[in-house]
């Protein structure tokens, strides 16, 4: 067991927005939620909590995952009803160039709890659709912070 650093707990409590993801689900995102006290600190924070599902799957880790699969995995470690928002990618029909053994993460929004507000749109770099374009998140984050 690893306890939550008190400074991290204060930062979470004072946050305006808590963003979880994107990243390797089992090696980058979920290990942070295993820290003793982290799920509770996130739940207690007044900040909006947003989960960003990856734009593409990763062979051997999230192969064939959908947006709801990413959210369900995170919710297994968070306290119930923690997330307020989920952001997912809706690739353009013309985007086809992906890393080997990868596919776009399907936005199966009908499988998510109704209490979660969704943002599903094209958020990737046109030249490399496996990567998110950070500038496309600006209007979403501005809305969540208002």
ChimeraX attribute file (.defattr): number of C-alpha atoms within 10 A of each C-alpha:
attribute: neighborCount
match mode: 1-to-1
recipient: residues
	/A:1	6
	/A:2	9
	/A:3	10
	/A:4	17
	/A:5	13
	/A:6	10
	/A:7	9
	/A:8	12
	/A:9	17
	/A:10	12
	/A:11	13
	/A:12	20
	/A:13	17
	/A:14	12
	/A:15	15
	/A:16	15
	/A:17	16
	/A:18	17
	/A:19	15
	/A:20	18
	/A:21	18
	/A:22	17
	/A:23	14
	/A:24	15
	/A:25	18
	/A:26	13
	/A:27	10
	/A:28	12
	/A:29	15
	/A:30	20
	/A:31	11
	/A:32	15
	/A:33	20
	/A:34	16
	/A:35	15
	/A:36	14
	/A:37	15
	/A:38	22
	/A:39	19
	/A:40	14
	/A:41	19
	/A:42	22
	/A:43	19
	/A:44	13
	/A:45	20
	/A:46	15
	/A:47	19
	/A:48	18
	/A:49	21
	/A:50	22
	/A:51	21
	/A:52	19
	/A:53	27
	/A:54	26
	/A:55	28
	/A:56	25
	/A:57	23
	/A:58	20
	/A:59	13
	/A:60	9
	/A:61	12
	/A:62	18
	/A:63	15
	/A:64	17
	/A:65	19
	/A:66	23
	/A:67	25
	/A:68	21
	/A:69	19
	/A:70	20
	/A:71	17
	/A:72	14
	/A:73	13
	/A:74	20
	/A:75	17
	/A:76	11
	/A:77	16
	/A:78	20
	/A:79	16
	/A:80	10
	/A:81	11
	/A:82	18
	/A:83	24
	/A:84	16
	/A:85	17
	/A:86	23
	/A:87	23
	/A:88	25
	/A:89	23
	/A:90	17
	/A:91	22
	/A:92	13
	/A:93	6
	/A:94	7
	/A:95	15
	/A:96	13
	/A:97	13
	/A:98	15
	/A:99	14
	/A:100	8
	/A:101	11
	/A:102	18
	/A:103	19
	/A:104	22
	/A:105	25
	/A:106	21
	/A:107	24
	/A:108	12
	/A:109	18
	/A:110	8
	/A:111	12
	/A:112	17
	/A:113	13
	/A:114	9
	/A:115	10
	/A:116	16
	/A:117	15
	/A:118	17
	/A:119	17
	/A:120	15
	/A:121	14
	/A:122	17
	/A:123	23
	/A:124	22
	/A:125	15
	/A:126	16
	/A:127	9
	/A:128	14
	/A:129	22
	/A:130	23
	/A:131	15
	/A:132	19
	/A:133	15
	/A:134	10
	/A:135	11
	/A:136	14
	/A:137	13
	/A:138	11
	/A:139	10
	/A:140	12
	/A:141	13
	/A:142	9
	/A:143	8
	/A:144	16
	/A:145	11
	/A:146	6
